[in-house]
Amino acid sequence: MAKIDYLTVSLGTHISKNMAYTSDILTEFAVILPDLYKLTCREMLSSEGKTMRVMQYGITVSKQYGTARLNGWEYSVQLSGDYWSAIDRDCDAVLQILSGFTTWRVSRLDLKRDVCVPLEDWREYYKAAFEAGVYTINGMLDARTVYYGSRHSQFYTRVYNKTANDPKHFPAPDNFVQIRFEIEIHRVRGELVLDHTFDRKFTDHIFLQRVQRSAENDSSGFIKRYYDSVDAGEKIRTVQRTIGNLESSIDYVFNAYAPYISAVMNSQLVADRYSGIEVLNKKGEKILAVLDADLYIKAGD
């Protein structure tokens, strides 16, 4: 039912090393990424040697400080939704890496579930939330986000239109939108221990618990109808990066983004901005490395 979308974990000292650099730890998590995915990403970025990240990998590793360091937690590792998507949510592979450290603990876990729904159902839901007056709602029109709780609470829930918030998920089917129900879990105490993060039954139970709690105040019945059921479908049309056949992936993205690409190619502002550049940046070089001339011209027609 629920899928891991974001994970923050604290690590103790590495078993096989007296000392490790943040870049070493980032590399360990990057090893399990598909080769093609890694080849099309940038190099690591560092912040005074204490933090290493590769944005496209979705990995950030930082040295701990203060109380956390005194308690034996040497590093903080953040694995974003992009990372979990790239490894196809291979929890076992991540657990194997974590077992290479003396200790580890999860300090934040995000669980999410996406459903594709008629646009009118989404509108009915966020209008009902607004009329109830018990939610914080940000955004404009169909891109609104409904929040339950706050980032300072133990459980923080948000429901939002992923189609409107993330271009990767555009376009959705006609008159349908992709809606994400996502919860952040942190500082879990008592019987709810985040050591069970990789136990699917546990995470599904917690996710369903939060769904039911949120549904209690949803007069439209939207949450109960689409999320409080293991049978609800997840047939979502998205523009995702496909790992494998790179040429097919490019064709698919070009077809989906044809109006945007055409607009950019015919923009005088864009032409003026790049006309004087003699040396391409690394991103430009990589784009040209995977696109042949015919495909590039086709996109601008």
N, C-alpha and C positions, 0 to 999 in steps of 0.2 A: 504493500500500500504506500508507505512513505519511503522517500529516498533521501540519502544524505546529500545535502547541498553545500554545507560549509562545516569545517571542523577546525578547532584550535586545540592543540595538544601541547603539554609541557613534557620535556624529556629530561631524564637524569643523565649521568655520565655514560658515555659510550662504553660498552663492555670490552671491546677490543682495542680501545685507545685511551691513553691518559688524558688527551686533549684533542678536541676536534674543532675545526673551523666551521662557521655557518655555511660556507660554500660546500664543504664536504657533506653536510647533512642535506642540503638542498639537492646535491647530486644524487644522493641515495634515493630520494623520493622521485627524482626525475628519471631514474633508470627504468622504471616500470612504464613510462609513457611510450606510446608507439613511436617508432623511429621517424616516420614521416612527419608526425606532429612536431617532434623536436627539431627536425631540419628546417622547418619553416618558422621557427621562433627566434627571437633575439637572444643576445647573450645576457648573462646575469648582470643585475645592477646592485651596487653595494652602497651602503651608507656608513662611511667611516669604518668599514670592516666589521661592524656589529650586526648589520642586517643585510641579508642577501635575498633577492627576489628576481623571479622571471615572470613578468605580468601575464604573458600568454600561457605559461605553464600553470598559473594559478597557485604558485607556491611562494610563501614568504617565511624565512627563518630568521629569528632574532635571538641575540644573547639576552638572557634574563638578568634582572637587576633587583636590588632591594630585598624585600622579604622572600620573594620567590627564590632568589638565588641562595639566600641563607638556608632555606628549607630543602636545598638540594636539587632544585629545578634549574638546569643549566641553559636550556634553550626553549623557545616558543616557536611552534610550527603551525602555520595557517595553510590549510588546503581548501581552496575555494571551489565553487560549483563548476568552474571551467575544468579544474583538475579532475574532479570526480566524473565529469562527463567524458573527458578524454580517456580515462582508464576504464570506462564502462562500469563505474562503481564497484571495482574489484576490491572488496573489503579485505579479503585474505592476503592480497599482495601488500596492502598497507600494514596489516597486522604483523606480517613477517618482518617488515622494516622496523616497526616499533619494538619487536622482540629483541632487536640488536642493542637496545639500551637497557641500563640497569632498572630503570623505572619509567613509567609514563602515566599521564593522566589527561583526561579530556576536560578542558575548562569551558568550552563552548561547542554546542552542536546545533546545527540548523537542519531541520527536516522539511521537505517540501513535497507537494503533490500538485500536478498540473491537470486541469480538465479543459476541454474545449466545449464552450457553451454558446447558445444563441445570445447575440448582443443585447436583446431586450431583457433577457433574464438577468444579465449583469447590471443593466441600468436599474431594474426594479430593486435589486439588492442594495446598491450603494445609495439609492434614493431613500429606501427604508431605513438604512443606517443613519443617514443625515437627519431624517425626521425624528428618529429615536433620540438623538442628541446625546448619546452616550459614547460616541466614538470620535477619535481624531481623524479627520479626513483631509488628505492633501491631494494636490493635483487638479487638473482641469477636466471637466466633462467625463468622457469615457476612460480617461487615464487616471482616475481617482484611486487612492489607496486607502483602505479601511484598516485601522490599527486597533488592536485589543491589548491593553496594558501599556507598558513603556519599556524602553531599553534597560531601565534600572530594575525591572521586575524579574523574577525567576523564570517566568515564561513570557515571551513577547511574540505576539502573533500579528501577522499582516496578511491581507488579501488584496491582490492587485492584478491589474490587466497587464500581463506579460507581453502581449502583442503590442501594446502601446508603449511600454517602457523599454523594450529591448528589440532593436531592429533585426536581430538574428531570428526572431520568431514572427517576422512579417514575410509574406501575408498569411493570414488565417483564411480558412474557407469563407465563402461569401456569407456575410452577416453573422459570422461566428468569431469569437475571440478566445484566446488562451488565458485562463485565469489561474493564478498560482496562490495556493494556501501554504504559508510558510511560518514555521515557529522557530524561535531561537530559545535554546535551553542553556542556562548557565547557573552556577552556584547551586546545583541540585543537592539537596540534603536528605538525610534519613534513608528511607527505603529506595528512593530514586537516585541511584548511583550511576554516574556517567561512565563507569567502567563497562557498562552493558551497551555501550554505543553500537557495537557491531553485532548485537543480538537482534535479529530482525523482528522477532516476536515482541521484544521489549520496546523497540522504537515504534513499531506499529501500534502498540498499546498506548504509549505516551501520545502519539500523534492523534489517535482516535479520541483519547481523553480530552485533548484540547479542542478538537473539532466539536465534540458534544458540548463542551463548556461554552464555546462561541455561539453554537447554534441556539442556545437557550434564549439569547437576546436578539435573534434574527427573525423578525416578523414576516419576512418574505419567504422563509423556508429554503433559501438558496443554498446555504451551507449544508443543511441536512440532506437536501436532495442530491447534491453533487459530490459531497465528501464523506458523508456518514454511511458509506456502503462500499464493500469490497468489490462490488460488481460494476461500479461506475467505470465507463470506458475512458481511455486516454488516447483517443485517436486525434493526434495533433499534427497539423501540417506545419513544419518549421523549415527554416533555412539554416541548417546546422553544417558545421564543417565535417565532411565525411573523411574518415581515415581509411585510406586504401587507394582507390582509383582517383588520382589527383585530377586527371583530365576531366572525368565525369563530374567531379565536385565543382570544378571551375565552370563547366557548362551550366550546371544546375543553378549556381549562384548568379551567373550572368543573366540567365533567363528570368530568375525571380526579381533581380534588381535592375532589369533593363531600363525602366523609366528613369531611375536615379542616375545610372551610368550615362545614359544618353544626355540627361540634363547637364551633368558635370562636363562631359566631353564638348558640349556646345556652349559652355559658359565662357564668355570673354574674360570675366574676372579670374577664373582659374587659369586660362591661357596666359593672361598678363602676369600672373603670380609666378608661373613656372617657366616662362619663355627665356628668362635670363640665366637659368641654372645650367651650368655646363657639366657639373659632377653630381650624379644622383646620390641620394642618401642610401643607407643600407636597405631600408624598406623598399625604396624604388628599385634597387638592384634585384631584390628577391622577387618582386612582382614581375619584372621583365624576364627573370630566369625561368619562370614557370608558364608564362604566356607567350605563345607564338604570335607572329605579326597578323595572321589572318583572323585569329580569335579576337585580338585586340581591336582590330578595325571593325569587325562584326559588331562589337559591343557599342560602338559609337554611331552606328547607322540608325 
